[in-house]
Amino acid sequence: MGFDRSDIKAWFSEAGFKNVKVDCVGETCDSTSTCGGEAASINIFIASGEK
């Protein structure tokens, strides 16, 4: 459902960014599916780099 943080870091590096950081912001986004009633808890993160 989400992205592996090591993949995101690699994508930024491949795009020419330096000092790439991918950090958790310490919060989650919680939601319940309208299709099956299952709950999802998604970690929120921020990615940054210098170009």
Residue, then its C-alpha position, 0 to 999 in steps of 0.5 A: m500500500g505504501f512505498d519502501r523508504s529505501d526505494i524512495k531514497a534511491w529514487f531521489s539519489e538517482a534523480g541527482f539529489k544529495n543529502v537525501k533524508v526520508d524520515c517518519v513524522g511520527e504520526t499515522c493516517d488511520s482509515t476504514s475501507t468502505c468496501g470491506g470494513e477493514a482498517a488501515s494505519i499508514n505511517i506519514f513520512i517526509a522526503s527531502g534532498e538538495k539539488 
